[in-house]
Amino acid sequence: MKYSVRFDLKRKTAAKADALPHIRLRVTWGGQRVDMLTGLKVDAAYWVPQVMRVRSAYRHDTDTGASINKELAAVEVFIDTLFAKYHVEDAIPTTDHLKAELGRYFGISGTKADPTIYDYLDMFIETQSHQNGWTNGTTTKFRTLKKHLQGFAPLLTFSDLDEDGLRKFLQYLLDNGMRNTTIYKNIGFLRWFLRWAIRHGYTDNMAIMDFR
């Protein structure tokens, strides 16, 4: 999976014309993009856009060109490590997933702590549909499963899908007028997704493996 990492300076607003501009991170991959402030600032006169680094002569309070450049390099290493993991797992991250990972790295409060089960389901659909050449019908069935799960429990977690949770989901489908044969197919699709999640270490809840 191709991706790119860029740093640039966020333009100052008129109200903050005297403030140092922030260094912004931009990650792009597979037609998706995440922008995030790094928490680093620098005088624009010392920023070298061609190499996306700060001139070594820069000094401001405790910040130096060398210290800022070291932090920027560490960010690049972190992102390279993330995408190497995605490559091994044949996974394509969602924007929410990458924002959560970067938020934890930068220590940004209010960033979603972890991707939700629905983020992982989106990742599963995206990666497996490309990898296995799914038909449009198969992709649609998984997106329909997602809608059923969200109707059942908008804040669903992997741990909720224990034996009791699976039986409640089955009952929810029955209560919504679904035929037994259609329910059987939906449970099969759910098992397919959860086996993928177990294999990739996103959950250790094995209840679906013995559920009948």
C-alpha positions as CSV (number, residue, x, y, z in Angstrom):
1,M,0.0,0.0,0.0
2,K,1.5,3.3,-1.0
3,Y,1.4,6.2,1.4
4,S,3.0,9.6,1.9
5,V,4.0,11.6,4.9
6,R,4.4,15.4,4.6
7,F,5.0,18.3,7.0
8,D,4.1,21.8,6.3
9,L,3.3,25.0,8.2
10,K,-0.3,25.8,9.1
11,R,-1.1,29.3,8.1
12,K,-1.7,31.8,10.9
13,T,-5.1,33.5,11.2
14,A,-5.3,37.3,11.4
15,A,-6.1,37.1,15.1
16,K,-2.9,35.1,15.7
17,A,-0.6,36.9,13.3
18,D,2.2,37.3,15.8
19,A,2.1,33.6,16.9
20,L,4.6,31.0,15.6
21,P,2.9,28.8,13.0
22,H,2.3,25.1,13.8
23,I,4.0,22.3,12.0
24,R,1.2,20.2,10.5
25,L,1.4,16.5,9.6
26,R,-0.4,15.1,6.5
27,V,-0.6,11.4,5.8
28,T,-2.2,10.2,2.6
29,W,-3.0,6.6,1.4
30,G,-5.5,4.9,-0.8
31,G,-7.4,8.1,-1.6
32,Q,-7.7,8.9,2.1
33,R,-6.0,11.7,4.1
34,V,-5.4,12.7,7.7
35,D,-4.1,16.1,8.8
36,M,-3.0,16.6,12.4
37,L,-1.0,19.3,14.2
38,T,2.3,17.9,15.7
39,G,2.4,20.3,18.6
40,L,5.6,21.8,17.2
41,K,6.0,25.4,16.2
42,V,8.7,27.2,14.2
43,D,9.4,30.7,12.8
44,A,8.5,30.4,9.1
45,A,11.8,32.0,8.1
46,Y,13.6,28.9,9.3
47,W,11.4,26.3,7.7
48,V,12.7,24.6,4.6
49,P,9.7,23.2,2.7
50,Q,11.8,21.2,0.2
51,V,13.1,18.9,2.9
52,M,10.3,19.5,5.4
53,R,12.8,20.4,8.1
54,V,14.0,23.3,10.3
55,R,17.3,25.1,9.7
56,S,19.8,24.0,12.3
57,A,20.4,27.7,13.3
58,Y,16.9,28.0,14.7
59,R,16.6,28.8,18.4
60,H,13.4,29.6,20.4
61,D,13.1,29.1,24.1
62,T,14.1,25.5,24.6
63,D,13.5,24.5,21.0
64,T,16.3,24.2,18.5
65,G,16.3,23.2,14.8
66,A,18.0,19.9,15.8
67,S,15.5,19.0,18.5
68,I,12.5,19.7,16.2
69,N,14.0,17.8,13.3
70,K,14.6,14.8,15.6
71,E,10.9,14.8,16.6
72,L,9.8,15.0,13.0
73,A,12.0,12.1,12.1
74,A,10.5,10.1,15.0
75,V,7.0,10.8,13.7
76,E,8.0,9.4,10.3
77,V,9.5,6.3,11.9
78,F,6.2,5.8,13.9
79,I,4.1,6.1,10.7
80,D,6.4,3.8,8.7
81,T,6.1,1.2,11.5
82,L,2.3,1.5,11.4
83,F,2.1,1.0,7.7
84,A,4.5,-1.9,7.8
85,K,2.1,-3.6,10.2
86,Y,-0.8,-2.8,7.9
87,H,1.1,-4.4,5.0
88,V,1.8,-7.6,6.9
89,E,-1.9,-7.8,8.0
90,D,-3.2,-6.9,4.5
91,A,-5.1,-4.1,6.2
92,I,-6.1,-0.7,4.9
93,P,-6.7,1.7,7.9
94,T,-9.7,4.0,8.0
95,T,-9.2,7.7,8.7
96,D,-10.6,7.2,12.2
97,H,-8.2,4.4,12.9
98,L,-5.2,6.4,11.9
99,K,-6.4,9.5,13.8
100,A,-6.7,7.4,16.9
101,E,-3.2,6.0,16.5
102,L,-1.7,9.4,15.8
103,G,-3.7,10.9,18.7
104,R,-2.2,8.4,21.1
105,Y,1.3,9.2,19.8
106,F,0.9,12.9,20.1
107,G,-1.1,12.6,23.4
108,I,-4.0,14.6,22.1
109,S,-6.9,14.6,24.6
110,G,-10.3,13.9,23.3
111,T,-9.0,11.7,20.5
112,K,-11.0,8.4,20.2
113,A,-9.1,6.0,22.4
114,D,-9.6,3.0,20.1
115,P,-11.2,2.2,16.8
116,T,-14.7,0.8,17.2
117,I,-15.9,-2.6,16.0
118,Y,-17.4,-0.7,13.1
119,D,-14.1,0.8,12.2
120,Y,-12.7,-2.7,12.0
121,L,-15.6,-3.9,10.0
122,D,-15.0,-1.1,7.5
123,M,-11.4,-2.1,7.4
124,F,-12.3,-5.7,6.8
125,I,-14.7,-4.9,4.0
126,E,-12.1,-2.6,2.3
127,T,-9.2,-5.0,2.5
128,Q,-10.9,-8.3,1.9
129,S,-13.0,-7.0,-1.0
130,H,-9.9,-5.9,-2.9
131,Q,-7.7,-8.9,-1.8
132,N,-10.3,-11.5,-2.7
133,G,-12.1,-9.9,-5.6
134,W,-15.5,-9.7,-4.0
135,T,-18.6,-9.2,-6.1
136,N,-20.7,-6.1,-5.4
137,G,-23.3,-8.4,-3.9
138,T,-20.9,-9.7,-1.2
139,T,-19.8,-6.2,-0.3
140,T,-23.4,-5.1,-0.1
141,K,-24.2,-8.0,2.2
142,F,-21.5,-7.0,4.7
143,R,-22.6,-3.4,4.6
144,T,-26.1,-4.6,5.4
145,L,-24.7,-6.7,8.3
146,K,-23.1,-3.5,9.6
147,K,-26.5,-1.8,9.5
148,H,-28.1,-4.7,11.4
149,L,-25.4,-4.6,14.1
150,Q,-25.7,-0.8,14.5
151,G,-29.4,-1.1,14.8
152,F,-28.9,-3.8,17.5
153,A,-26.2,-1.9,19.4
154,P,-24.8,1.4,18.2
155,L,-22.0,1.2,20.8
156,L,-21.3,-2.5,20.2
157,T,-17.8,-3.8,21.2
158,F,-16.1,-7.1,20.4
159,S,-16.6,-8.3,24.0
160,D,-20.4,-7.8,23.7
161,L,-20.5,-10.6,21.2
162,D,-20.1,-13.4,23.7
163,E,-22.6,-16.3,23.6
164,D,-25.3,-14.3,25.3
165,G,-24.7,-11.3,23.1
166,L,-24.8,-13.4,20.0
167,R,-28.1,-14.9,21.1
168,K,-29.5,-11.5,21.7
169,F,-28.4,-10.4,18.2
170,L,-30.1,-13.5,16.7
171,Q,-33.3,-12.6,18.6
172,Y,-33.1,-9.0,17.4
173,L,-33.0,-10.3,13.8
174,L,-36.0,-12.5,14.5
175,D,-37.9,-9.7,16.0
176,N,-37.3,-7.6,12.9
177,G,-39.0,-10.2,10.7
178,M,-36.0,-11.8,9.2
179,R,-36.4,-15.4,8.0
180,N,-34.3,-18.2,9.5
181,T,-32.4,-18.8,6.3
182,T,-31.5,-15.1,6.1
183,I,-30.5,-15.0,9.7
184,Y,-28.3,-18.1,9.1
185,K,-26.5,-16.3,6.3
186,N,-26.0,-13.1,8.4
187,I,-24.5,-15.1,11.3
188,G,-22.2,-16.7,8.7
189,F,-21.0,-13.3,7.5
190,L,-20.5,-12.2,11.1
191,R,-18.4,-15.3,11.8
192,W,-16.3,-14.5,8.7
193,F,-15.6,-11.0,10.0
194,L,-14.9,-12.1,13.6
195,R,-12.6,-14.9,12.5
196,W,-10.6,-12.2,10.6
197,A,-10.5,-10.0,13.7
198,I,-9.3,-12.8,15.8
199,R,-6.7,-13.8,13.3
200,H,-5.3,-10.2,13.2
201,G,-5.4,-9.8,17.0
202,Y,-8.1,-7.2,17.2
203,T,-10.1,-9.4,19.7
204,D,-9.6,-12.6,21.7
205,N,-13.4,-13.2,22.0
206,M,-13.8,-16.7,20.5
207,A,-17.5,-17.2,21.3
208,I,-18.5,-17.0,17.6
209,M,-16.4,-20.1,16.8
210,D,-18.7,-22.4,18.8
211,F,-22.0,-20.5,18.3
212,R,-24.7,-22.4,16.5
